[in-house]
Amino acid sequence: MIAAAPDTHGLVGYGSRGVSLVRGQGAEVVDTHGRRYLDCTSMYGVLPLGHAHPAMLETLRAQSAELSNCFASFGNPQREALIEELGAALAPQLATDGSALRFFFCNSGAEAIEAALKLARATTGRPRILAASRGFHGRTLGATSLNHRAAYRQPFAPLVPGVEHVRFGDLAALEAALDEEVAAVVLEPVQGEGGVHPAPSGYLRAVSALCRQAGALLILDEVQTGFGRCGSLLAGPADGAEADLICLAKGIANGFPMGALVAGPRAGSFPPGSHGSTFGGNPLACALARTCLRVLDEQDIPQRVAAAAPSWHAELAAASSTRIRSVRGRGYLIGIELREEAGPVQSALQERGILALTAGRQVLRLLPPLILSAAQRDRVTETLREVLR
């Protein structure tokens, strides 16, 4: 059996969790020693259907035997079908005809953000971009320029010019910053990396109206919140947002690398030759995304998340009256703010077979697969209660 080894050749220091994982099934993963863990990370939210879902495996086998790569100068039935099916799924939430939506497929959330920034500037001819305090949008140069935390930004300065930050949820501050030079406002419906902060009720709806008045585009980063994570296919439109550009990734193909930029009617198109992707929209990724979308719909998974989440949030909050300050989030994007450092609690949970994340110094973050059973939810709650006793 292959054992976990120190990462002595990695260029990026990810921070070792001290275990090496070799397989997964549903909401569980197994390490090199055969120990099982309940995966409440879903590998940073990319596995709404969990590990090794049978429908995903069958699609992977079948499409791999047909055609795995086909760049976008050539048509492909899987890409064309995904455009039709994803458009139809998004149309009710976006209050538009699915045929009015346009898509750019890529390989990650950061790539979708980069495409959105370029398209916003190309559409409006304006230089300024407004982002939010505590926001996080990826680690490419353009996405890093949107990030608020200095640790993400400083090593790579100077960053993309024209990006400014306003306080998240402060409508007056955003209105004061919006002028005829602003190309776009970029927001997360729920700030994940920044501590799991949902947008205040009505905020996204009001931002949408302000953007239209100012001639700016609204870019919603749904990379972490989309595909059922928050109890609906998209989180922003469910809260009244009318976005012009929507960035998708993570759960779109249940862990297979894929991203997408969805453009509404107010956004233009890229000038010929100005943007593209070698792997974006390949038949294998598109086939897997179609299967993921189908399973989410057929099994009513977003609706089941929406139904189960409120009581689970309350149970988590009751796990400790002295060490938990609050539980917040939407659906299965959950932030547990502690009155202490979150790192030791994360480690104690892992020792007891629960994998979790953090979101800042004092916030424990749960991003479980959306197929989590009631018994598994109870196990997480009881283990957290034990750790915080």
Stockholm file with secondary structure:
# STOCKHOLM 1.0

chainA/1-389         MIAAAPDTHGLVGYGSRGVSLVRGQGAEVVDTHGRRYLDCTSMYGVLPLGHAHPAMLETLRAQSAELSNCFASFGNPQREALIEELGAALAPQLATDGSALRFFFCNSGAEAIEAALKLARATTGRPRILAASRGFHGRTLGATSLNHRAAYRQPFAPLVPGVEHVRFGDLAALEAALDEEVAAVVLEPVQGEGGVHPAPSGYLRAVSALCRQAGALLILDEVQTGFGRCGSLLAGPADGAEADLICLAKGIANGFPMGALVAGPRAGSFPPGSHGSTFGGNPLACALARTCLRVLDEQDIPQRVAAAAPSWHAELAAASSTRIRSVRGRGYLIGIELREEAGPVQSALQERGILALTAGRQVLRLLPPLILSAAQRDRVTETLREVLR
#=GR chainA/1-389 SS CCCCCCCSSCSSCCCCCSCCEEEEEBTEEEETTSCEEEESSHHHHTCTTCBTCHHHHHHHHHHHTTCSCCCTTSCCHHHHHHHHHHHHHHHHHHTSCGGGCEEEEESSHHHHHHHHHHHHHHHHCCCEEEEETTCCCCSSHHHHHHCCSHHHHGGGCSCCTTEEEECTTCHHHHHHHCCTTEEEEEECSEETTTTCEECCTTHHHHHHHHHHHHTCEEEEECTTTTTTTTSSSCSTGGGTCCCSEEEECGGGGTTSSCEEEEECTTSCCCCTTSCCCSSTTCHHHHHHHHHHHHHHHHTTHHHHHHHHHHHHHHHHHTTCTTTEEEEEEETTEEEEEESSCHHHHHHHHHHTTEECEESSSSEEEECCCTTCCHHHHHHHHHHHHHHTC
#=GC SS_cons         CCCCCCCSSCSSCCCCCSCCEEEEEBTEEEETTSCEEEESSHHHHTCTTCBTCHHHHHHHHHHHTTCSCCCTTSCCHHHHHHHHHHHHHHHHHHTSCGGGCEEEEESSHHHHHHHHHHHHHHHHCCCEEEEETTCCCCSSHHHHHHCCSHHHHGGGCSCCTTEEEECTTCHHHHHHHCCTTEEEEEECSEETTTTCEECCTTHHHHHHHHHHHHTCEEEEECTTTTTTTTSSSCSTGGGTCCCSEEEECGGGGTTSSCEEEEECTTSCCCCTTSCCCSSTTCHHHHHHHHHHHHHHHHTTHHHHHHHHHHHHHHHHHTTCTTTEEEEEEETTEEEEEESSCHHHHHHHHHHTTEECEESSSSEEEECCCTTCCHHHHHHHHHHHHHHTC
//
